[in-house]
Amino acid sequence: MTESEYIQQGKEAYARMDWKTCLDSYTEAIRLNPQSEAVELKKMAMNIIEFYCKDRFNP
């Protein structure tokens, strides 16, 4: 897959609140291009996850 395909997959997973797929897709896009827009998208997704899913990080 290309960087843009991973980003699109991440955006679609984000819309479904499928956080694992979302972050995995953005991570792959970043691996392909460290200057990718996926860097900011991943930060944004992590902020939302940390805010709404506190139990995931603080069992």
N, CA, C and O atoms as a Maestro MAE file, in Angstrom:
{
 s_m_m2io_version
 :::
 2.0.0
}

f_m_ct {
 s_m_title
 :::
 protein
 m_atom[236] {
  # First column is atom index #
  i_m_mmod_type
  r_m_x_coord
  r_m_y_coord
  r_m_z_coord
  i_m_residue_number
  s_m_chain_name
  s_m_pdb_residue_name
  s_m_pdb_atom_name
  i_m_atomic_number
  :::
  1 25 0.844 -1.190 0.000 1 A "MET " " N  " 7
  2 3 0.000 0.000 0.000 1 A "MET " " CA " 6
  3 2 0.884 1.246 0.000 1 A "MET " " C  " 6
  4 15 2.033 1.216 0.441 1 A "MET " " O  " 8
  5 25 0.327 2.320 -0.497 2 A "THR " " N  " 7
  6 3 1.055 3.587 -0.519 2 A "THR " " CA " 6
  7 2 0.737 4.391 0.737 2 A "THR " " C  " 6
  8 15 -0.179 4.068 1.493 2 A "THR " " O  " 8
  9 25 1.515 5.439 0.933 3 A "GLU " " N  " 7
  10 3 1.300 6.327 2.080 3 A "GLU " " CA " 6
  11 2 -0.131 6.878 2.087 3 A "GLU " " C  " 6
  12 15 -0.798 6.879 3.121 3 A "GLU " " O  " 8
  13 25 -0.590 7.341 0.931 4 A "SER " " N  " 7
  14 3 -1.937 7.930 0.871 4 A "SER " " CA " 6
  15 2 -3.021 6.886 1.139 4 A "SER " " C  " 6
  16 15 -4.061 7.212 1.712 4 A "SER " " O  " 8
  17 25 -2.794 5.646 0.736 5 A "GLU " " N  " 7
  18 3 -3.761 4.585 1.025 5 A "GLU " " CA " 6
  19 2 -3.812 4.284 2.523 5 A "GLU " " C  " 6
  20 15 -4.886 4.058 3.082 5 A "GLU " " O  " 8
  21 25 -2.646 4.285 3.167 6 A "TYR " " N  " 7
  22 3 -2.624 4.089 4.619 6 A "TYR " " CA " 6
  23 2 -3.331 5.240 5.339 6 A "TYR " " C  " 6
  24 15 -4.056 5.020 6.308 6 A "TYR " " O  " 8
  25 25 -3.117 6.449 4.865 7 A "ILE " " N  " 7
  26 3 -3.786 7.609 5.476 7 A "ILE " " CA " 6
  27 2 -5.293 7.494 5.307 7 A "ILE " " C  " 6
  28 15 -6.044 7.729 6.254 7 A "ILE " " O  " 8
  29 25 -5.737 7.137 4.116 8 A "GLN " " N  " 7
  30 3 -7.176 6.979 3.877 8 A "GLN " " CA " 6
  31 2 -7.756 5.876 4.759 8 A "GLN " " C  " 6
  32 15 -8.836 6.034 5.327 8 A "GLN " " O  " 8
  33 25 -7.039 4.764 4.872 9 A "GLN " " N  " 7
  34 3 -7.479 3.666 5.734 9 A "GLN " " CA " 6
  35 2 -7.569 4.146 7.189 9 A "GLN " " C  " 6
  36 15 -8.503 3.791 7.908 9 A "GLN " " O  " 8
  37 25 -6.604 4.945 7.610 10 A "GLY " " N  " 7
  38 3 -6.619 5.489 8.966 10 A "GLY " " CA " 6
  39 2 -7.798 6.419 9.200 10 A "GLY " " C  " 6
  40 15 -8.422 6.381 10.260 10 A "GLY " " O  " 8
  41 25 -8.102 7.248 8.221 11 A "LYS " " N  " 7
  42 3 -9.234 8.163 8.338 11 A "LYS " " CA " 6
  43 2 -10.557 7.395 8.425 11 A "LYS " " C  " 6
  44 15 -11.443 7.750 9.203 11 A "LYS " " O  " 8
  45 25 -10.676 6.343 7.618 12 A "GLU " " N  " 7
  46 3 -11.895 5.534 7.655 12 A "GLU " " CA " 6
  47 2 -12.026 4.818 9.001 12 A "GLU " " C  " 6
  48 15 -13.122 4.733 9.556 12 A "GLU " " O  " 8
  49 25 -10.920 4.308 9.520 13 A "ALA " " N  " 7
  50 3 -10.942 3.646 10.829 13 A "ALA " " CA " 6
  51 2 -11.267 4.656 11.929 13 A "ALA " " C  " 6
  52 15 -11.983 4.334 12.878 13 A "ALA " " O  " 8
  53 25 -10.746 5.863 11.804 14 A "TYR " " N  " 7
  54 3 -11.027 6.936 12.761 14 A "TYR " " CA " 6
  55 2 -12.532 7.208 12.811 14 A "TYR " " C  " 6
  56 15 -13.104 7.359 13.891 14 A "TYR " " O  " 8
  57 25 -13.161 7.270 11.652 15 A "ALA " " N  " 7
  58 3 -14.598 7.543 11.584 15 A "ALA " " CA " 6
  59 2 -15.414 6.437 12.257 15 A "ALA " " C  " 6
  60 15 -16.488 6.696 12.800 15 A "ALA " " O  " 8
  61 25 -14.900 5.203 12.219 16 A "ARG " " N  " 7
  62 3 -15.578 4.066 12.862 16 A "ARG " " CA " 6
  63 2 -15.179 3.913 14.329 16 A "ARG " " C  " 6
  64 15 -15.698 3.049 15.036 16 A "ARG " " O  " 8
  65 25 -14.249 4.764 14.782 17 A "MET " " N  " 7
  66 3 -13.670 4.678 16.126 17 A "MET " " CA " 6
  67 2 -12.939 3.348 16.330 17 A "MET " " C  " 6
  68 15 -12.922 2.797 17.430 17 A "MET " " O  " 8
  69 25 -12.347 2.856 15.269 18 A "ASP " " N  " 7
  70 3 -11.509 1.655 15.312 18 A "ASP " " CA " 6
  71 2 -10.076 2.144 15.541 18 A "ASP " " C  " 6
  72 15 -9.280 2.253 14.608 18 A "ASP " " O  " 8
  73 25 -9.777 2.432 16.799 19 A "TRP " " N  " 7
  74 3 -8.545 3.122 17.154 19 A "TRP " " CA " 6
  75 2 -7.288 2.340 16.782 19 A "TRP " " C  " 6
  76 15 -6.312 2.934 16.324 19 A "TRP " " O  " 8
  77 25 -7.292 1.022 16.970 20 A "LYS " " N  " 7
  78 3 -6.098 0.236 16.662 20 A "LYS " " CA " 6
  79 2 -5.756 0.321 15.174 20 A "LYS " " C  " 6
  80 15 -4.610 0.584 14.811 20 A "LYS " " O  " 8
  81 25 -6.744 0.100 14.325 21 A "THR " " N  " 7
  82 3 -6.508 0.172 12.889 21 A "THR " " CA " 6
  83 2 -6.105 1.580 12.485 21 A "THR " " C  " 6
  84 15 -5.224 1.767 11.646 21 A "THR " " O  " 8
  85 25 -6.745 2.556 13.078 22 A "CYS " " N  " 7
  86 3 -6.434 3.956 12.799 22 A "CYS " " CA " 6
  87 2 -4.958 4.239 13.085 22 A "CYS " " C  " 6
  88 15 -4.238 4.737 12.219 22 A "CYS " " O  " 8
  89 25 -4.516 3.923 14.290 23 A "LEU " " N  " 7
  90 3 -3.132 4.206 14.668 23 A "LEU " " CA " 6
  91 2 -2.143 3.363 13.878 23 A "LEU " " C  " 6
  92 15 -1.085 3.855 13.486 23 A "LEU " " O  " 8
  93 25 -2.473 2.104 13.640 24 A "ASP " " N  " 7
  94 3 -1.590 1.243 12.849 24 A "ASP " " CA " 6
  95 2 -1.421 1.794 11.434 24 A "ASP " " C  " 6
  96 15 -0.316 1.785 10.890 24 A "ASP " " O  " 8
  97 25 -2.496 2.264 10.847 25 A "SER " " N  " 7
  98 3 -2.434 2.805 9.487 25 A "SER " " CA " 6
  99 2 -1.588 4.067 9.442 25 A "SER " " C  " 6
  100 15 -0.751 4.226 8.554 25 A "SER " " O  " 8
  101 25 -1.802 4.956 10.388 26 A "TYR " " N  " 7
  102 3 -0.995 6.176 10.434 26 A "TYR " " CA " 6
  103 2 0.474 5.853 10.680 26 A "TYR " " C  " 6
  104 15 1.352 6.492 10.099 26 A "TYR " " O  " 8
  105 25 0.749 4.878 11.526 27 A "THR " " N  " 7
  106 3 2.130 4.484 11.802 27 A "THR " " CA " 6
  107 2 2.810 3.961 10.533 27 A "THR " " C  " 6
  108 15 3.973 4.271 10.275 27 A "THR " " O  " 8
  109 25 2.090 3.178 9.754 28 A "GLU " " N  " 7
  110 3 2.658 2.676 8.496 28 A "GLU " " CA " 6
  111 2 2.910 3.815 7.510 28 A "GLU " " C  " 6
  112 15 3.930 3.823 6.821 28 A "GLU " " O  " 8
  113 25 2.001 4.763 7.440 29 A "ALA " " N  " 7
  114 3 2.194 5.916 6.554 29 A "ALA " " CA " 6
  115 2 3.431 6.711 6.985 29 A "ALA " " C  " 6
  116 15 4.199 7.173 6.142 29 A "ALA " " O  " 8
  117 25 3.617 6.866 8.279 30 A "ILE " " N  " 7
  118 3 4.783 7.585 8.806 30 A "ILE " " CA " 6
  119 2 6.061 6.807 8.506 30 A "ILE " " C  " 6
  120 15 7.095 7.401 8.199 30 A "ILE " " O  " 8
  121 25 5.992 5.495 8.595 31 A "ARG " " N  " 7
  122 3 7.160 4.669 8.277 31 A "ARG " " CA " 6
  123 2 7.589 4.883 6.823 31 A "ARG " " C  " 6
  124 15 8.782 4.948 6.524 31 A "ARG " " O  " 8
  125 25 6.612 4.992 5.927 32 A "LEU " " N  " 7
  126 3 6.912 5.211 4.511 32 A "LEU " " CA " 6
  127 2 7.416 6.624 4.241 32 A "LEU " " C  " 6
  128 15 8.271 6.830 3.380 32 A "LEU " " O  " 8
  129 25 6.882 7.597 4.981 33 A "ASN " " N  " 7
  130 3 7.274 8.999 4.792 33 A "ASN " " CA " 6
  131 2 7.203 9.713 6.134 33 A "ASN " " C  " 6
  132 15 6.118 10.101 6.569 33 A "ASN " " O  " 8
  133 25 8.349 9.894 6.798 34 A "PRO " " N  " 7
  134 3 8.353 10.540 8.115 34 A "PRO " " CA " 6
  135 2 7.825 11.980 8.113 34 A "PRO " " C  " 6
  136 15 7.504 12.518 9.172 34 A "PRO " " O  " 8
  137 25 7.735 12.602 6.940 35 A "GLN " " N  " 7
  138 3 7.215 13.973 6.834 35 A "GLN " " CA " 6
  139 2 5.726 13.995 6.489 35 A "GLN " " C  " 6
  140 15 5.176 15.048 6.167 35 A "GLN " " O  " 8
  141 25 5.088 12.854 6.554 36 A "SER " " N  " 7
  142 3 3.697 12.690 6.146 36 A "SER " " CA " 6
  143 2 2.734 13.479 7.032 36 A "SER " " C  " 6
  144 15 3.030 13.783 8.188 36 A "SER " " O  " 8
  145 25 1.583 13.799 6.461 37 A "GLU " " N  " 7
  146 3 0.519 14.423 7.247 37 A "GLU " " CA " 6
  147 2 0.022 13.473 8.337 37 A "GLU " " C  " 6
  148 15 -0.644 13.894 9.284 37 A "GLU " " O  " 8
  149 25 0.352 12.195 8.194 38 A "ALA " " N  " 7
  150 3 -0.064 11.192 9.182 38 A "ALA " " CA " 6
  151 2 0.531 11.470 10.554 38 A "ALA " " C  " 6
  152 15 -0.017 11.026 11.563 38 A "ALA " " O  " 8
  153 25 1.634 12.190 10.609 39 A "VAL " " N  " 7
  154 3 2.231 12.544 11.909 39 A "VAL " " CA " 6
  155 2 1.218 13.348 12.725 39 A "VAL " " C  " 6
  156 15 0.960 13.033 13.886 39 A "VAL " " O  " 8
  157 25 0.657 14.371 12.122 40 A "GLU " " N  " 7
  158 3 -0.326 15.211 12.821 40 A "GLU " " CA " 6
  159 2 -1.630 14.462 13.050 40 A "GLU " " C  " 6
  160 15 -2.252 14.610 14.102 40 A "GLU " " O  " 8
  161 25 -2.047 13.665 12.087 41 A "LEU " " N  " 7
  162 3 -3.281 12.894 12.245 41 A "LEU " " CA " 6
  163 2 -3.163 11.911 13.407 41 A "LEU " " C  " 6
  164 15 -4.109 11.729 14.173 41 A "LEU " " O  " 8
  165 25 -2.001 11.280 13.534 42 A "LYS " " N  " 7
  166 3 -1.791 10.334 14.629 42 A "LYS " " CA " 6
  167 2 -1.797 11.054 15.979 42 A "LYS " " C  " 6
  168 15 -2.376 10.557 16.945 42 A "LYS " " O  " 8
  169 25 -1.156 12.224 16.048 43 A "LYS " " N  " 7
  170 3 -1.173 13.016 17.291 43 A "LYS " " CA " 6
  171 2 -2.602 13.379 17.666 43 A "LYS " " C  " 6
  172 15 -2.991 13.273 18.829 43 A "LYS " " O  " 8
  173 25 -3.379 13.804 16.684 44 A "MET " " N  " 7
  174 3 -4.764 14.188 16.927 44 A "MET " " CA " 6
  175 2 -5.576 12.990 17.435 44 A "MET " " C  " 6
  176 15 -6.346 13.116 18.387 44 A "MET " " O  " 8
  177 25 -5.399 11.838 16.797 45 A "ALA " " N  " 7
  178 3 -6.118 10.631 17.221 45 A "ALA " " CA " 6
  179 2 -5.706 10.231 18.636 45 A "ALA " " C  " 6
  180 15 -6.557 9.852 19.441 45 A "ALA " " O  " 8
  181 25 -4.419 10.310 18.945 46 A "MET " " N  " 7
  182 3 -3.946 9.953 20.284 46 A "MET " " CA " 6
  183 2 -4.543 10.887 21.345 46 A "MET " " C  " 6
  184 15 -4.901 10.436 22.433 46 A "MET " " O  " 8
  185 25 -4.651 12.167 21.038 47 A "ASN " " N  " 7
  186 3 -5.254 13.113 21.985 47 A "ASN " " CA " 6
  187 2 -6.703 12.745 22.269 47 A "ASN " " C  " 6
  188 15 -7.142 12.807 23.417 47 A "ASN " " O  " 8
  189 25 -7.438 12.369 21.252 48 A "ILE " " N  " 7
  190 3 -8.838 11.981 21.427 48 A "ILE " " CA " 6
  191 2 -8.933 10.688 22.230 48 A "ILE " " C  " 6
  192 15 -9.757 10.574 23.138 48 A "ILE " " O  " 8
  193 25 -8.091 9.717 21.895 49 A "ILE " " N  " 7
  194 3 -8.101 8.448 22.622 49 A "ILE " " CA " 6
  195 2 -7.768 8.672 24.090 49 A "ILE " " C  " 6
  196 15 -8.427 8.120 24.971 49 A "ILE " " O  " 8
  197 25 -6.753 9.477 24.352 50 A "GLU " " N  " 7
  198 3 -6.364 9.753 25.738 50 A "GLU " " CA " 6
  199 2 -7.485 10.453 26.504 50 A "GLU " " C  " 6
  200 15 -7.650 10.229 27.704 50 A "GLU " " O  " 8
  201 25 -8.254 11.295 25.820 51 A "PHE " " N  " 7
  202 3 -9.331 12.023 26.483 51 A "PHE " " CA " 6
  203 2 -10.539 11.129 26.741 51 A "PHE " " C  " 6
  204 15 -11.083 11.129 27.846 51 A "PHE " " O  " 8
  205 25 -10.964 10.370 25.737 52 A "TYR " " N  " 7
  206 3 -12.187 9.590 25.840 52 A "TYR " " CA " 6
  207 2 -11.991 8.185 26.389 52 A "TYR " " C  " 6
  208 15 -12.934 7.594 26.916 52 A "TYR " " O  " 8
  209 25 -10.810 7.653 26.278 53 A "CYS " " N  " 7
  210 3 -10.563 6.255 26.672 53 A "CYS " " CA " 6
  211 2 -9.523 6.192 27.777 53 A "CYS " " C  " 6
  212 15 -8.534 5.470 27.661 53 A "CYS " " O  " 8
  213 25 -9.737 6.929 28.827 54 A "LYS " " N  " 7
  214 3 -8.785 6.974 29.928 54 A "LYS " " CA " 6
  215 2 -8.521 5.587 30.520 54 A "LYS " " C  " 6
  216 15 -7.398 5.303 30.936 54 A "LYS " " O  " 8
  217 25 -9.521 4.736 30.565 55 A "ASP " " N  " 7
  218 3 -9.353 3.400 31.125 55 A "ASP " " CA " 6
  219 2 -8.355 2.566 30.348 55 A "ASP " " C  " 6
  220 15 -7.702 1.686 30.909 55 A "ASP " " O  " 8
  221 25 -8.234 2.837 29.071 56 A "ARG " " N  " 7
  222 3 -7.288 2.089 28.232 56 A "ARG " " CA " 6
  223 2 -5.861 2.326 28.697 56 A "ARG " " C  " 6
  224 15 -5.019 1.433 28.600 56 A "ARG " " O  " 8
  225 25 -5.580 3.528 29.204 57 A "PHE " " N  " 7
  226 3 -4.230 3.875 29.629 57 A "PHE " " CA " 6
  227 2 -4.049 3.803 31.142 57 A "PHE " " C  " 6
  228 15 -2.918 3.760 31.624 57 A "PHE " " O  " 8
  229 25 -5.129 3.789 31.884 58 A "ASN " " N  " 7
  230 3 -5.073 3.750 33.348 58 A "ASN " " CA " 6
  231 2 -5.999 2.662 33.897 58 A "ASN " " C  " 6
  232 15 -7.084 2.948 34.403 58 A "ASN " " O  " 8
  233 25 -5.551 1.424 33.786 59 A "PRO " " N  " 7
  234 3 -6.454 0.335 34.226 59 A "PRO " " CA " 6
  235 2 -6.704 0.339 35.722 59 A "PRO " " C  " 6
  236 15 -7.436 -0.512 36.228 59 A "PRO " " O  " 8
  :::
 }
 m_bond[235] {
  # First column is bond index #
  i_m_from
  i_m_to
  i_m_order
  :::
  1 1 2 1
  2 2 3 1
  3 3 4 2
  4 3 5 1
  5 5 6 1
  6 6 7 1
  7 7 8 2
  8 7 9 1
  9 9 10 1
  10 10 11 1
  11 11 12 2
  12 11 13 1
  13 13 14 1
  14 14 15 1
  15 15 16 2
  16 15 17 1
  17 17 18 1
  18 18 19 1
  19 19 20 2
  20 19 21 1
  21 21 22 1
  22 22 23 1
  23 23 24 2
  24 23 25 1
  25 25 26 1
  26 26 27 1
  27 27 28 2
  28 27 29 1
  29 29 30 1
  30 30 31 1
  31 31 32 2
  32 31 33 1
  33 33 34 1
  34 34 35 1
  35 35 36 2
  36 35 37 1
  37 37 38 1
  38 38 39 1
  39 39 40 2
  40 39 41 1
  41 41 42 1
  42 42 43 1
  43 43 44 2
  44 43 45 1
  45 45 46 1
  46 46 47 1
  47 47 48 2
  48 47 49 1
  49 49 50 1
  50 50 51 1
  51 51 52 2
  52 51 53 1
  53 53 54 1
  54 54 55 1
  55 55 56 2
  56 55 57 1
  57 57 58 1
  58 58 59 1
  59 59 60 2
  60 59 61 1
  61 61 62 1
  62 62 63 1
  63 63 64 2
  64 63 65 1
  65 65 66 1
  66 66 67 1
  67 67 68 2
  68 67 69 1
  69 69 70 1
  70 70 71 1
  71 71 72 2
  72 71 73 1
  73 73 74 1
  74 74 75 1
  75 75 76 2
  76 75 77 1
  77 77 78 1
  78 78 79 1
  79 79 80 2
  80 79 81 1
  81 81 82 1
  82 82 83 1
  83 83 84 2
  84 83 85 1
  85 85 86 1
  86 86 87 1
  87 87 88 2
  88 87 89 1
  89 89 90 1
  90 90 91 1
  91 91 92 2
  92 91 93 1
  93 93 94 1
  94 94 95 1
  95 95 96 2
  96 95 97 1
  97 97 98 1
  98 98 99 1
  99 99 100 2
  100 99 101 1
  101 101 102 1
  102 102 103 1
  103 103 104 2
  104 103 105 1
  105 105 106 1
  106 106 107 1
  107 107 108 2
  108 107 109 1
  109 109 110 1
  110 110 111 1
  111 111 112 2
  112 111 113 1
  113 113 114 1
  114 114 115 1
  115 115 116 2
  116 115 117 1
  117 117 118 1
  118 118 119 1
  119 119 120 2
  120 119 121 1
  121 121 122 1
  122 122 123 1
  123 123 124 2
  124 123 125 1
  125 125 126 1
  126 126 127 1
  127 127 128 2
  128 127 129 1
  129 129 130 1
  130 130 131 1
  131 131 132 2
  132 131 133 1
  133 133 134 1
  134 134 135 1
  135 135 136 2
  136 135 137 1
  137 137 138 1
  138 138 139 1
  139 139 140 2
  140 139 141 1
  141 141 142 1
  142 142 143 1
  143 143 144 2
  144 143 145 1
  145 145 146 1
  146 146 147 1
  147 147 148 2
  148 147 149 1
  149 149 150 1
  150 150 151 1
  151 151 152 2
  152 151 153 1
  153 153 154 1
  154 154 155 1
  155 155 156 2
  156 155 157 1
  157 157 158 1
  158 158 159 1
  159 159 160 2
  160 159 161 1
  161 161 162 1
  162 162 163 1
  163 163 164 2
  164 163 165 1
  165 165 166 1
  166 166 167 1
  167 167 168 2
  168 167 169 1
  169 169 170 1
  170 170 171 1
  171 171 172 2
  172 171 173 1
  173 173 174 1
  174 174 175 1
  175 175 176 2
  176 175 177 1
  177 177 178 1
  178 178 179 1
  179 179 180 2
  180 179 181 1
  181 181 182 1
  182 182 183 1
  183 183 184 2
  184 183 185 1
  185 185 186 1
  186 186 187 1
  187 187 188 2
  188 187 189 1
  189 189 190 1
  190 190 191 1
  191 191 192 2
  192 191 193 1
  193 193 194 1
  194 194 195 1
  195 195 196 2
  196 195 197 1
  197 197 198 1
  198 198 199 1
  199 199 200 2
  200 199 201 1
  201 201 202 1
  202 202 203 1
  203 203 204 2
  204 203 205 1
  205 205 206 1
  206 206 207 1
  207 207 208 2
  208 207 209 1
  209 209 210 1
  210 210 211 1
  211 211 212 2
  212 211 213 1
  213 213 214 1
  214 214 215 1
  215 215 216 2
  216 215 217 1
  217 217 218 1
  218 218 219 1
  219 219 220 2
  220 219 221 1
  221 221 222 1
  222 222 223 1
  223 223 224 2
  224 223 225 1
  225 225 226 1
  226 226 227 1
  227 227 228 2
  228 227 229 1
  229 229 230 1
  230 230 231 1
  231 231 232 2
  232 231 233 1
  233 233 234 1
  234 234 235 1
  235 235 236 2
  :::
 }
}
